[in-house]
Amino acid sequence: MRYLGLTVVAIGLVFAGATNAQATFFDVVIPSTTCTVGQSVTIPFDVDTPTWGVSLTDFDINYDAAAFKIGEIRYGTGLANYAAQHGGLPANFAIVHTPGVIHVQGALHPTFFAATYGAEFLSIDFEATGNVVGASTISATGWHLYGPTYATMTIEQPAPPPQDPNFLRGDVNYDASCNIMDIASLVQLVFGTAPFAPNCLDTADINDDGSVNVSDAVSLISNLFQVGGPAPEVCGPDSLPDNLPTCTYSACP
């Protein structure tokens, strides 16, 4: 009988140990997404907890430090709700960041349940540095995970800025030529009385200083009435960057 009692106690200890071990295992869910060089994207890291919850949280979030800079690391809504309901997080809970690895450590007592508090555990800002373009992997690994999980971050170069089309500088009234009528149109444009929509202000920016004003009218008059005749009319893109709106101009061949 004594041996039977010891056997029952031993079975109980094994069962309790198995239950406690199970309570430490969970999955970290990472979404795959796309980001643009120079811009920041926020990635949520959710935990998929079993019905008995999670008490031990040690795991690593691994990323390519050449590909990303890490911005803010925030508690997700689930972890924030847990902290709010329990007066904060345990003293031994910590998030330690070194380049390439974000380590989460500590025990959560009471047990953390995704169904109760919310699945989002962390929320992290990743900024693509431009050193890597294409696919880059982010993973979660650790002894307390059922297995490693992976997500693909597709890093793209930013789209090039819109380019102005070819236009004829000095063709203020958009009739495909530069003549005395454009002087009148330019004066009207400067004083806000032009009877046409200024779809390409670069045509009126005669001195190419990024603005349209009286000095452009003076430059246009000087060009049209210079000794030897006006400069040749040449269509082309804007040679200098400026803050004028993007041109809509169709008079060039």
C-alpha positions as CSV (number, residue, x, y, z in Angstrom):
1,M,0.0,0.0,0.0
2,R,2.9,2.3,0.8
3,Y,4.3,1.6,-2.6
4,L,1.0,2.4,-4.2
5,G,0.9,5.7,-2.4
6,L,4.4,6.6,-3.6
7,T,3.3,5.7,-7.1
8,V,0.3,7.9,-7.0
9,V,2.4,10.8,-5.7
10,A,5.0,10.3,-8.4
11,I,2.3,10.2,-11.1
12,G,0.9,13.5,-9.6
13,L,4.3,15.2,-9.8
14,V,4.9,14.1,-13.4
15,F,1.4,15.4,-14.4
16,A,2.0,18.7,-12.6
17,G,5.4,19.0,-14.2
18,A,3.9,18.3,-17.6
19,T,1.2,20.9,-17.1
20,N,3.6,23.6,-16.0
21,A,5.9,22.8,-18.9
22,Q,2.9,23.1,-21.3
23,A,2.0,26.4,-19.8
24,T,5.3,27.9,-21.0
25,F,4.8,27.1,-24.7
26,F,3.2,29.4,-27.2
27,D,3.5,30.7,-30.8
28,V,4.6,34.2,-31.9
29,V,2.7,35.3,-35.0
30,I,4.5,37.8,-37.4
31,P,2.8,39.2,-40.5
32,S,4.7,39.5,-43.7
33,T,4.6,42.9,-45.3
34,T,6.2,45.4,-47.6
35,C,8.2,48.5,-46.7
36,T,9.9,51.3,-48.5
37,V,13.5,52.4,-48.0
38,G,13.6,55.4,-45.7
39,Q,10.1,54.8,-44.4
40,S,9.0,53.2,-41.1
41,V,6.5,50.3,-40.9
42,T,4.9,49.1,-37.6
43,I,4.9,45.3,-37.2
44,P,2.6,43.7,-34.6
45,F,3.9,40.6,-32.8
46,D,1.0,38.5,-31.6
47,V,1.1,35.6,-29.2
48,D,-1.0,32.5,-29.9
49,T,-1.5,31.2,-26.3
50,P,-3.0,27.8,-25.4
51,T,-6.1,27.6,-23.3
52,W,-4.0,27.5,-20.1
53,G,-2.2,30.7,-21.0
54,V,1.5,31.6,-20.9
55,S,3.6,32.3,-17.8
56,L,7.2,32.3,-19.2
57,T,7.9,34.7,-22.1
58,D,11.6,34.2,-23.0
59,F,12.0,34.5,-26.8
60,D,14.0,36.4,-29.4
61,I,12.9,38.5,-32.3
62,N,15.6,38.3,-34.9
63,Y,16.1,40.7,-37.9
64,D,18.9,41.8,-40.2
65,A,20.5,44.8,-38.6
66,A,22.0,45.9,-42.0
67,A,18.5,46.0,-43.5
68,F,16.6,47.7,-40.7
69,K,16.9,50.4,-38.0
70,I,14.6,49.8,-35.0
71,G,12.5,52.7,-33.9
72,E,10.0,52.5,-31.0
73,I,9.4,49.2,-29.2
74,R,6.0,49.4,-27.6
75,Y,3.8,47.0,-25.6
76,G,1.1,45.7,-27.8
77,T,-2.6,46.1,-26.8
78,G,-2.7,42.7,-25.1
79,L,0.4,43.3,-23.0
80,A,-0.7,46.9,-22.2
81,N,-4.1,45.6,-21.1
82,Y,-2.4,43.0,-18.9
83,A,-0.2,45.6,-17.3
84,A,-3.2,47.9,-16.7
85,Q,-5.2,45.2,-15.0
86,H,-2.4,44.0,-12.8
87,G,-0.8,47.3,-11.8
88,G,2.2,46.9,-14.2
89,L,4.4,44.1,-15.3
90,P,6.6,42.0,-13.0
91,A,10.0,43.4,-12.1
92,N,11.8,40.6,-13.9
93,F,10.0,41.3,-17.2
94,A,12.3,43.1,-19.7
95,I,12.9,43.8,-23.4
96,V,16.6,44.0,-24.3
97,H,17.5,45.2,-27.7
98,T,20.9,44.7,-29.3
99,P,21.5,45.1,-33.1
100,G,19.8,42.2,-34.8
101,V,18.0,40.8,-31.7
102,I,15.2,42.0,-29.5
103,H,15.1,39.7,-26.5
104,V,11.9,39.4,-24.4
105,Q,12.5,37.9,-20.9
106,G,10.6,37.3,-17.7
107,A,7.7,35.5,-16.1
108,L,4.1,36.7,-16.2
109,H,2.1,35.9,-13.0
110,P,-0.9,35.8,-13.2
111,T,-0.8,33.9,-16.5
112,F,-1.2,35.8,-19.7
113,F,-4.2,34.8,-21.9
114,A,-4.5,36.2,-25.4
115,A,-8.3,35.6,-25.3
116,T,-8.6,37.7,-22.2
117,Y,-6.1,40.6,-22.8
118,G,-5.6,40.6,-26.6
119,A,-3.1,38.8,-28.8
120,E,-0.9,41.7,-29.7
121,F,2.2,41.4,-27.4
122,L,4.6,43.9,-28.9
123,S,4.5,46.6,-31.6
124,I,7.8,47.5,-33.2
125,D,8.8,50.1,-35.8
126,F,11.1,48.9,-38.5
127,E,12.8,51.4,-40.9
128,A,14.4,50.1,-44.0
129,T,18.0,51.5,-44.3
130,G,18.4,50.9,-48.0
131,N,21.5,48.7,-47.5
132,V,19.3,45.7,-48.4
133,V,16.6,45.6,-51.1
134,G,14.4,42.7,-51.7
135,A,13.3,40.0,-49.2
136,S,14.5,40.1,-45.6
137,T,13.5,37.6,-42.9
138,I,12.2,38.4,-39.4
139,S,11.9,35.5,-37.1
140,A,10.9,34.6,-33.5
141,T,12.9,31.9,-31.7
142,G,13.1,30.6,-28.2
143,W,12.9,27.7,-25.8
144,H,9.3,28.5,-24.9
145,L,8.0,28.6,-28.4
146,Y,6.4,25.6,-30.1
147,G,8.8,26.3,-32.9
148,P,10.5,29.2,-34.8
149,T,8.2,31.4,-36.8
150,Y,9.2,33.5,-39.8
151,A,7.9,36.5,-41.8
152,T,9.2,38.1,-45.0
153,M,9.7,41.8,-45.2
154,T,9.9,42.9,-48.8
155,I,12.0,46.0,-49.0
156,E,11.4,48.3,-52.0
157,Q,13.1,51.4,-53.3
158,P,10.9,54.5,-53.2
159,A,9.2,55.5,-56.4
160,P,11.1,58.2,-58.3
161,P,9.5,61.7,-58.0
162,P,7.3,62.7,-60.9
163,Q,9.1,64.3,-63.7
164,D,8.0,67.4,-65.5
165,P,7.3,66.8,-69.2
166,N,9.1,68.6,-71.9
167,F,7.9,72.2,-72.3
168,L,8.8,75.4,-74.1
169,R,10.0,78.1,-71.6
170,G,8.4,81.4,-72.6
171,D,5.3,79.8,-74.2
172,V,3.1,81.3,-71.4
173,N,-0.2,80.9,-73.4
174,Y,0.6,77.3,-74.6
175,D,0.3,78.0,-78.3
176,A,3.6,76.2,-79.1
177,S,5.5,79.4,-79.8
178,C,7.2,82.2,-77.9
179,N,6.3,85.7,-79.0
180,I,4.9,89.1,-78.0
181,M,1.6,87.5,-77.0
182,D,3.3,85.6,-74.3
183,I,4.5,88.9,-72.7
184,A,0.9,90.0,-72.3
185,S,-0.1,86.5,-70.9
186,L,2.8,86.6,-68.5
187,V,1.8,90.1,-67.2
188,Q,-1.8,88.8,-66.7
189,L,-0.5,85.7,-64.9
190,V,1.6,87.8,-62.5
191,F,-1.3,90.1,-61.7
192,G,-3.9,87.3,-61.4
193,T,-5.9,88.3,-64.5
194,A,-4.9,85.5,-66.9
195,P,-8.0,84.1,-68.8
196,F,-6.4,80.6,-68.8
197,A,-5.5,77.9,-66.3
198,P,-1.8,78.0,-65.4
199,N,-1.2,74.3,-66.1
200,C,2.6,74.7,-66.5
201,L,4.0,77.6,-64.5
202,D,7.5,76.6,-65.6
203,T,6.8,78.1,-69.0
204,A,6.4,81.5,-67.3
205,D,9.4,81.1,-65.0
206,I,11.7,82.6,-67.7
207,N,14.7,83.1,-65.4
208,D,14.3,79.6,-63.9
209,D,14.4,80.8,-60.3
210,G,11.5,78.7,-59.1
211,S,8.9,81.6,-59.0
212,V,6.8,83.6,-61.4
213,N,6.9,87.4,-61.0
214,V,7.6,90.7,-62.8
215,S,11.3,89.8,-63.2
216,D,10.2,87.0,-65.6
217,A,8.3,89.5,-67.7
218,V,11.5,91.6,-67.9
219,S,13.5,88.5,-68.9
220,L,11.0,87.5,-71.6
221,I,11.0,91.0,-73.1
222,S,14.8,91.1,-73.0
223,N,15.0,87.7,-74.8
224,L,12.4,88.5,-77.5
225,F,13.9,92.0,-78.3
226,Q,17.6,91.3,-77.9
227,V,19.9,92.2,-80.7
228,G,20.1,89.4,-83.2
229,G,16.6,88.1,-82.4
230,P,15.3,85.8,-79.7
231,A,17.0,82.7,-78.5
232,P,16.1,79.5,-80.3
233,E,12.9,77.9,-79.1
234,V,13.8,74.5,-77.6
235,C,11.5,72.0,-75.8
236,G,12.9,70.2,-72.9
237,P,12.4,69.3,-69.2
238,D,13.1,71.7,-66.3
239,S,16.8,72.0,-65.8
240,L,16.6,72.9,-62.1
241,P,14.5,71.5,-59.3
242,D,11.9,73.9,-57.9
243,N,8.7,74.0,-55.9
244,L,6.4,74.9,-58.8
245,P,3.6,72.4,-59.5
246,T,4.2,69.6,-61.9
247,C,3.7,70.7,-65.5
248,T,0.8,69.6,-67.8
249,Y,2.0,70.7,-71.2
250,S,1.3,69.1,-74.6
251,A,2.5,71.6,-77.1
252,C,6.0,70.0,-77.5
253,P,6.3,67.3,-80.2
